[in-house]
Amino acid sequence: MNDPQHQFEDLIAARLAAVRTRIAAAERTYGRPPGAVTLLAVSKTQPVEIIAAAVKAGQRDFGESYLQEAQPKLEALGMENLTWHFTGAVQSNKTLWIAQHFAWVHSVDRLKIAERLNAQRPAHLPALNICLQVKLGAEPQKAGVEPAHLPELARAVAALPRLRLHGLMALPPESADFTTQRHYFRALHEALQALHEQGLHLDTLSMGMSQDLEAAIAEGATLVRVGTALFGARPRKA
Ligand SMILES: *Cc1c(COP(=O)(O)O)cnc(C)c1O
């Protein structure tokens, strides 16, 4: 079929296949078991049609960063057969909807937000899966707990019964240099190992995006968050 709808679906399917090939190649190159790395498709700012095309091509995990634009997409595509991950800044007045609709939150960096999510997670849903966002560079504008405060926050979040602490997430300073990329991802891996030694058994390293997923997989990523390489450049926010 050559109509525009099919061409568009074919394009998304081809990009998904290409990203999956990159992930599989990096798993092989860096000695990771096949399938060790989950692909999270970051669909923020993208219209519901493009997400539907990715679903049709077999993708199940999607990430959204802005709650207002995420709401209609989750409602249109449903929460039963897809796994929705919240990856953006969590404001206090947004925790209720997030606790009610998302399966994962990757961007918790304050105990107050974790406590609200814990209190608001509906009883009929499983515990909300959590990653703590860690600040890896000296970038004051970026979110994330300072590494020095991470152990204390991790212990407190792990104790909340309606949350399940899985691991760590980072958005390191951008760099085109592979060695520099690996340096930051290695720091996140080491932070995870330090928590392990304190008796917290965590299984998720959420790190790596379109430009640096190979470096992240080399350093132990279990989940890469990919937007542009799947969906093309994002429309600019108004
Ligand atoms: C936008 C975003 C991504 C995806 O970035 P790309 O470079 O488009 O792959 C990943 N993680 C977070 C937290 C994001 O906000």
The ligand as a MOL file (V3000), in Angstrom:
LIG
                    3D

  0  0  0     0  0            999 V3000
M  V30 BEGIN CTAB
M  V30 COUNTS 15 15 0 0 0
M  V30 BEGIN ATOM
M  V30 1 C 13.3010 14.0490 25.7590 0
M  V30 2 C 13.8870 13.0630 26.6850 0
M  V30 3 C 14.5150 11.8960 26.1970 0
M  V30 4 C 14.6870 11.5850 24.7170 0
M  V30 5 O 15.7330 12.3000 24.1600 0
M  V30 6 P 16.1880 12.0840 22.6150 0
M  V30 7 O 17.4840 12.7730 22.5630 0
M  V30 8 O 15.1450 12.7140 21.7710 0
M  V30 9 O 16.2890 10.6310 22.3770 0
M  V30 10 C 14.9810 10.9970 27.1270 0
M  V30 11 N 14.8510 11.2030 28.4540 0
M  V30 12 C 14.2540 12.2990 28.9580 0
M  V30 13 C 14.1450 12.4720 30.4300 0
M  V30 14 C 13.7690 13.2570 28.0930 0
M  V30 15 O 13.1950 14.3510 28.6040 0
M  V30 END ATOM
M  V30 BEGIN BOND
M  V30 1 1 1 2
M  V30 2 1 2 3
M  V30 3 2 2 14
M  V30 4 1 3 4
M  V30 5 2 3 10
M  V30 6 1 4 5
M  V30 7 1 5 6
M  V30 8 2 6 7
M  V30 9 1 6 8
M  V30 10 1 6 9
M  V30 11 1 10 11
M  V30 12 2 11 12
M  V30 13 1 12 13
M  V30 14 1 12 14
M  V30 15 1 14 15
M  V30 END BOND
M  V30 END CTAB
M  END
